[in-house]
Amino acid sequence: MSEKLHFFDIASSLKGPRQSWSPNTLKTRLILNYKLLPSASNPDAPGYTQSYISYPDIRPLLLSLSLPPHPSSATSAPYTLPAISHPSSLLSTATTTNKNPKGVLNNSWPLALHLEHTFPQPTIFPSGQTSYALALAVQHILASGVVPAGYGLVIPYVADMLDERGRNYFVRTRTKTFGGVSPRDMGDQSENGEEKDWAKLEKAIDPLINMLRGIPESLLPSEGGGQGRARGPFFEGDKVGYADFLVVAYLGWFERANKSHWERLVDLGDGELRRLWEASEGWLEGQGETREWEWEGKGGVPEFEGE
């Protein structure tokens, strides 16, 4: 496996490590930084390379890489990032069922499973099947409740994070997706609308806060000297896993979009979300080596506007 893995992220106008902003691409970036960036515990990690792709270039890029659109029932955006290029692993029938002829894969969940298989240590499923089931549960809570509940508090700020081409494209296409409503007006526009949006998000995210909090120590079986087991900052105590990265990616989206909203979000509960963030921030901020990726038609006007 001689060549470095290449990661495709969505471009923004943010600077430094914070330029990675999308909750979907952050899910994959957290894994890459955890597994592939050199650290004290993993000094020989191979690293990775990366490209930032402006929104209107996502479709032509993925077409050039022979990636098909998502099924129409799966998403309103048929061509999405994250994606990786890594022919040495993705073209091996021994390691993947991916059929892409160019060694490319997209979609955050298949990417997580492929990266875990290809780079098994350090693992993102520290308790095996139990960790996998936990990640599925967290993903369901996020996708079915937390993410839609928080749209009104974060979507209005997304365009301001993007590069100029991406900003114009995002506003134009999302206004169509949202039935003529500009993404800047996605929040509740009624009296006290923002507080109503917060009430929805607080209710939706409460199960995750309780999962992080865990069983009260007074109810745990005593061990050794009779003290309850201490909780770590992660869902599995002191063992980080993909379930944690899913939540941290969502928090990262808020932090990039609106810092005051993020502060209020991580202060919910008894500090569980803030402790998770602080324990994971180093993996969130890591970056690969940036390289330009060239393809035919790059920078042109997209024929379709569904991305």
N, C-alpha and C positions, 0 to 999 in steps of 0.2 A: 504494500500500500504506500507507494512512493509519493504520489502527488497529494498536495494539501486539499482538503475539502474546501469548496467555495460556497459561500452563503449569500443569498439575495435578500436584501432588506428593502424597506420602503423609504425613499428619500424624504428629508425634512429640511427646515431652515435652522434647526437647533444645532448647537455647537458641541464638539467634543463627544464624550460617551453618551450624552443625553440625546444625540441625534437619532438614536433608535427609539421609536416612540410607540409603535403599533403593538397592542396587546397580543396579537397573533404572532408577529415576528419575534417579540420579546420572549415568548414561550420557548422558541427554538434557540434564540441567542443565549438564554440562561443555560440550556443544556450544553451548548458549544463551549461557553466560558467555563462551565464546571468540569467538563471532560477534556477539553482540548487546549486550554491555555495553561502554560507552565505555571506551577505554584510550588510552594515549599513541600507539599505532600506528593506532587506529581511533576517533578522538574523536567522530565523528558517528554512531556506532552507535545504533540506535533504542531499545535497552533492551527489556524485556518485563515483563509482569505475571504474578502467580502466586497460586495458592490451595493451601492444604494441606487435604487431604481425609482424614477419619478412615476407617479400614478399613471399618466397616459402611456407610459412605455411598458407597463406590466404585461398587457395582452400581447403586443408584438414580441416581447422577449420570450414569453412562455410558448408562443407559437413557434418561434425559431428553435426552441428546445424540444419540440414535438410533444409538449404536454397538453393533454386534452382539457376542455373546460370541465368544471364541476357539473354534476347533474343538475338540471334546472330546479329540482325539488330540494337540493341541498343548500343553496345559497342564492341570494339575489345578485351576487358578483361572481360570474363564471370563471374569471381568471384572477387568482390571488397569490400573494406571497404570505408566508415564507416559502423558499425553495432552496435546495442545495444541488450542486453538481459534484459528484464523486464517483466517476466511472469505475474505479478499482473495486469499490464495494457494491455499487448498484448494478453493475453488469454481471456480478457473480451470482449464478443460480443457487449457490450454496448459502447465500446470506440474505436473499430478498426475493419476493415475488413481483417486484417492480418490473414492468415490461417496457419502460422507456428505453429507446435504442441509444440514447446519448448519455445515459447514466445520470439522470436528473430525477428528482422527486420533490413534490410539494405537498402542502397540508400539514399542519402542526402535529396531529396525532400520529399519522404514519411516520413522520420524521422522527418523533420521539422514540418510537419502537425501533426504527432502523438504526438510529444513533446508539441506542442501548445495546443492540445486537453487535454492531460494528466496533464500538468502543465500550466494552462492558464495565470497565473500571475507570473512575468511581461510578457506582451504580445510581440510577435515579429511582430504582425500586428496591430499597434496602431490605424490605421484608418479603420480597418476591411477590407471589400472587396477592398477598394482602395489600401491599403497596399499590399494585396495579388496580385492584378493586377500589382502593381509596381514591386514586387519581380519577377513575371513571366517575365516582360519586361527586367529587369536587367539580369536575368538568360539567356534569349535569346541573349542579346547583348554579354554577356560573352562567352557563348558556341559557338555561330555562328561566332564571330568575334575576340574578344579580346584574348581568350585562344589560338586558332590556330595561330593567328598573333604573339604571344609572345613565341611560342615553341622554336624558335632558340636562344632565349635569356635566357631561363631557363632550358630546358631539358638537355643541356650538363653538367649541374652542379648537377643534381639530384643524380646520382650514388655516388658522393662524400659525400652526406649527409647520406647514408644508412649504416646499419650494414653490416658486411662482407658478410654474406650469402645473404642478400637482395641485396647488390651491385652486386655480381656475377650473381645472378638470373635476376636482372633488365637489366643489359647490354646484357646478352644472349637472353632473351626473346624479349626485345624491338628492338634489332638488327634484329630479324626475323620480328617483326611487321612493322618496318620501311623499309622493303625490302632490308635488308642487310646493311643498314647504321647504324653505331653505334650511340647510343643516344648522345655520346660525340661530334659527328660531325653533329648534327642536324641544326646548324646555317648555314646561307648563307656563303658558302666557296669562293665566288667570291671576287674580289677586292672591298674594302669598304663594304663587306657583312654585317658586324655588323650594320653599319649605315642604310643599306637597311632594315634590320630586325627592327630597331628602327622606321623607317618611317612607316612600316606596323602597328606596335603596336600603335604608336601615333595616327594614323588615326582611328584605330579600337576603341580605348578607349576614343576618344574625345566626343562621345555622353554621356558617363557616367560623364565625367567632366562637361559638360554643364548641365546635369541634377542636379548634386550636386550644381553647381553655382546658378541655379534658375533664375527667372526673375530679371532683374536689378531693384534695389530698386526705381530708378527714374520712372519706369513704373508701380509700384504697387499702388493700391489705398491707399490714405493716411488714417491713423488711429489716433485717439486721437489728439495728438499735431501736426499732419500733417506730421509725419515721416513715411517712408515706413517700412514694417515689416522686422525685422532683420532675416537673414538666420542663421540657426544653422549649425553644421558640417555634419548633416545627410541629406538623401534625403528628409525627411519630417521635416526639420528644426531642432528643439531640441528633436524630437522623434525618437529614434533608432528603427530599424526594420530589418526584415530578408533581405531586399534588401541591406542594409548596410553591413550585415554580409557576403553576397555573395562576395562583392567587397573586404572587408577586408581579407577574406580567400585567395583571389587571391594575394593581396599585401603581405600577410604573406608567401606565397610560394616563391615569389621573394626575400623577406627579408632573408629567411633561405638559399636560394640557392646562391645568389650573392648580397652582401650588396651594392656594388657600382651601380649595375643595379637597385636595389631597390631605392637608393637615386635619381637616374635620373628619375625613374618612378613617385615617389611621388612629384617630383618638376615640373611635367607637369602642364599646365594650370596656375592658379593663387594660387596654394597651396591647392586646394580643396581636393585632395587625401591625402595630408599630414595631414590636419586638421581632416579628417575622421579617419585616422590611429591613431592619437594621442587621439581622443575621444574614440576609441574602443580598444586600446591596452590592457587595463586591462582585458577585456573579452577574448582576444586572448591568454593571458599568463597563465590563470588559469589552474589548474590541479586537477584531481580527486585523489583518493587514489589508488595507484598502487597495483594490485593483479595479481598473476600468474593464467592463465587459462589453465587447463590441458585437453587434449583430446587424443584419441587413434591415434597413428602415429605421434605425435608431433615431429618436428625436423627431420623427415625422408626426403628422396629424393622424390619430387613430381612426379607423374606419367605423368602429363600433364604440359605444360608450357605456358598456355594461359593467366595467370593472370597478 
